[in-house]
Amino acid sequence: MASSPYVIVDELTIDIRTANGVLHAVSNVSFELPQGEVLCIVGESGSGKSMTALGLMGLLPGMATRKAKRLVVEGRNLLAMSPLEKSDFLGNRMAMIFQEPMTSLNPCFTIGNQMVETIRRHRNISARDALTQASKWLEKVGIPSSAGRLDQYPHQLSGGLRQRVMIAMMLMCEPKLIIADEPTTALDVTVQAQILQLLSALQRELGLTMIFITHDLGVVSRIADRVAVMYAGQFVEYGATREVLKSAQHPYTRGLLKCLPVPGRSARGAHLGTIPGSVPSLTGDMSGCGFANRCEYVAPDCLTSTVPLADRENEHRVRCLFRPEELISGRTAAGATP
């Protein structure tokens, strides 16, 4: 008998009250993730990736409201937890790496102070043993002379070292679910590659389940078992990474792939693809396909019909009324609107 998914997200919806109305940041997002696998959520800025992660962690701003049928991690219902149970669970069984370590680490305390506080919050150990554990984890994430680093403040470390410290802090209590919110965005290209390699190696070594948020499809191909393409607060395509990247079916996913240079195939100086237009406003009433205003294949039904995330082959789900062969053949273009 197949085991239950390690993570179950069922119709997660996040709305934010603004002066201009309700902003629908995340709309009916659902997915299941087996233990030990990596899910990448990819999409452009403002698509709702980070809000999905914060909604799962329960770290939303005060103006936001979260609704879901189920949010289950490790068999525990996050929606039914008391504040004390949630405080014990977060950091202990699931943890998050934030996008910018300089704003996540407290500039007034040393690295050692912050790491000791983290582990002693969840483990009954002495301060001396906590410092030993902190030093061990700094070594494990590739920080040399780790004992000396414990007395340093965040501003004394480079961006890459700060991100490694964040990863070490996140792993100290040995959680099994890791949510990484664009952890390489603020780093230069060389350090990005090092951090990705580190996270991938730790995930395999420790058997971690990981949700990795990024806007870079190149990252997806390197680390993900599954990929969810997000647009305007919804998943528009979801499936096994190989299946989605080789047989993308949603026009948005296909557009993103055309924007990437292909080694050995893209001519030097050739123009890369673009996606015209901009993301629609997510405030107020919404109907039809969220990508309709930018889709070259848009048809009248796209503007008015509810478009579900429908199953196709091999657990590949797509939020589109048409299949790629229909789009390419021009059957929908015949009814396109300007």
N, C-alpha and C positions, 0 to 999 in steps of 0.2 A: 504493500500500500504506500502511495506517495505521501511524503510528509507535508505538513501544512507550510505555506509560504512564511518566510521569516518576517517579511514586512507586507502588510495589507493596507492599502489606501483606497477607500471606497467613497467616491463622489465628494472629494474635498473641495469646498468652496470658501473663498475668502473675499469679503467685501470691506471696503474702506469708505467711511463717511468723509466727504469733502464739502467745501463751500459750494461746489458746482453740482453736487449730487453724489450718488453712490458709485464708487469706482469698483468694477468687478475685476479684481486683480487676478483671481484664480477661479475657474468655473468648471465644476464637476470633474476634477482630475481623479482618475482611478488607475491603480497598477498593483501588481503583486511581484515580490522579489524573493527568490529562494535564498537560503543561507549560503554565504560564501561567494555570491555573485556581485558584479559591479553594474549599476545602472547609471548611465550618463543622461542628464537632462540638458539638452542643447537648444539654443535659440538666441535671437538678438536681444539687446538690452530692452527692458520693459516688458518682456514676454511673460513674466510671472515665475521665473525659475527660482529666484531667491525667496519669494513669498511662499512658494510651495514648501521649501525647506524649513522656513521659519514657522509655517503652519504646522508642520509635522512635529517640530520641536516645542511648539507652544510658546514661541518668543515673539509674538506679533505686537505691533504698536497698539496703544490704547484705543485708537479710533477704528481698529479693525475688528471684524467679527468672523469667527471660524465656524463652519458647519461641515459635518461629514456623517455618513452612515456608520463607517468604521475607520478607526486608525489603530492598527494592531502592530505591535513590535514584540517579537519573542513570545507570542501568545498573550501578551498583556494589552488590555484595552486602554489606550492613552486617554480616551474621552471620559472614562469612568474613574480615573485616578484623582485622589485628593491632592491638594497642593503639596503636602508633605511627601506623599508617595511619588509624585512627579519630580520633586526636588531630589529624592534619593535615586530615581531611575535615570534622570538626565545626568550625563557625566560618568555614570557608573555602568549602564548597559548600552546607552547610545550617546554619542558626542558629536560636536560640530567643529569643523575648522572654518574660521571666518575668512572673509576675502582680504582684509587688510590687517595684518598683525599689529601694526603700530597703534591702531585704534582699539584693538582687543586686549592688548597687554597694558597693565596699569603703569604709567611712567614714574609713579612715586615709589614703587617697590621693586626690589631686585628680582631677577629671574628665580632665584632660589626661594624667596618668600612666596611667590605666586605658585610655584610648583608644589611646595610643601602644603600650602593651604588647600590646593586642589585634591591631593591624595588623602590628607587627613580629614577632609569633609566626608569621604566615603570609606575610609579604612581606619581601624583602631590601631594606629602605630605611633611610635614616638617621633619627635621632631628629628632626632638623629637618623633613625631608620628611613624617614621620609626624604631626608637629604641624600641618603645613599641611593634610594630609588630614583630620585630626580637625576642624579649624576649618571646612573645606569642608563636611563632612557635618553638622556642627551647624547651619550655615546652611541646608543642604538640608532639614533637618527642622523648620525654622522657629524656630530659636533666634537672636535678634538679638545683636549684640556678641559673637560666638562666641569671638573670641580672648581676651576677658576671662573668659569662662566656664571656659576650660580651667584656670585657676588656682584655681577654686572647688572646695569639697568638696561631696559629695552633700547634706549637711544644710543647705547654704546655698541650695538650689534648692527650688522648689515641687514638688508631686507630679507635675504635668503636665510640668514641665521635666525632671525626673528620667526620666520615661517617654520623653520625646523623646531624651534622652541615650542611653538603652538602645537605642532604635531606631537611632540614629546608629552606635553601637558595633556593632550587629548587621549593619549594612549596609556597614561599612568595607571588608571583604574581598570585597564584592559576591557573596554567596552567592545561589543561585537558588531554594533552598527555605527558606521562613520558617515557623516554628511559633510562633504567638502564643498564649500560655496566659492567657486572660482579661486582656489587657493594660490594660483600662479599669476593672477592678473597684474599685480603690482610689481612683478619681478622681470628682470631682463631675460632675453631668450635663453641664454646659457643656463641661468639659475632655474628657469622654468623647467627645462629638460631634467635637471638634477632632482628637483622636487617631485616631478611626475614619476621618475624612475624610483625614487625613494618610496612614494606612496604605493606604487604597484608592487614593489618587493615586499613591503610590510603587509600589504593585503594578502599576498600569497602565503607569506610565512606564518601570519597569525590567524589565517582563515577568516578575515574580516568580511562582513557584508558592507557594501559601500554605495552611497548615492553621491555621484560626482556631478557638480553643476559647472557648465562651461559654455562659451560661445564659439569654441574652436572645434570644428569637426575633425581636425587632425588629432586632437587629444582623444576623441571618441574612438577612433580606429585603433589607438594604441592600448587602451586600458579597459574598454567596456565589453561586457557580455551582452548587455541590452542597451538600447538607446531609445529615448523619448524625445521627439522634436516638438518644441513648445512654441506656440504663437498666440498672441492676444489672450493669454490666460488659459489656454486649452492645449492638451496634447493633440497634435494633428497627425502624428505618425508614431507608431510604437512597435518594437519587435527586436529580434536578435540583431546584433550590430551588423554582422555580415549580410544578413538579408536586407536590412534597411539601406545600407550604404551601396550595395550592388544592385538592388532593385527598388530604389526609391519610387514611391507612387504618388505622394502628395506634391502638388506643384510648388509648394514652399520648400520642401526638402530638396526637390530637384533643382530649384533655384539656388539654394545654398551650396549645393555640390558644384554647380557651374561657376560659382565665385572662387573656387579653389584652383590653384595651378596644379597640374598633374605632371610629376617628374617624368621626363622622357616623351611627353605628349604635348605639353603646352609650349608653343614656340616662344623664343625670347622676344620680348616686346609686344607680344600679342595681348589684345584686350581680354580681360576676364569678364565673366558674366556679371550682371547686376540684377537686382530686384527693384523695379520702379515703385514709386509711391512711398507711403509711410504707414506705420502701424495705426489702425483706427483708434479713435477714442474709446476707452473702456468704461466711460461714465454714462449712466442712463440706460434706457432700454436698448437691447441688442437683439437682432434677428438675422437669420441667414448665416452664411459662412463668413468668419472673421477675416479671411484672406481675399474675399471677393473683390475688394477695391484695388487689389494689386495683381490679380490673376489674369493672365492673357487668355485663359480659356473660359472665363466667367460666362455663365448662362443664366437666363431669367430665374430658374429654380434655385440657383445658388444664393440669390438675394433674399428669398423669402422662406425657404425650407429649413427645417431643423436638420442639421447635419450631424449624425452620430459618429462616434469612433467605432467603425465596423470591422469585424474580423474578416480577413482574407486568407491567403494561404500561409501555413506554417506559423500560426499565432501572430501574424503580421496584421496590425490594425491601422486603419487609415480613415481620417475624417474628410472624406471627399465623396461627392455623388457619382463620380466617374472613375474609370480605370485608366491607367496610362495609355493603353492602346486606343481608347476612345478620344483622349485628349490629343494624342499625336496625329490620329487620322483626321482630325478636324471636325468630328461629329458634333462636338460641343461648340467649337468656334463658329459654326454656322449660325448659332443662336446667340452669339456673344453680344454684350452691350458695351458701349464705349466706356 
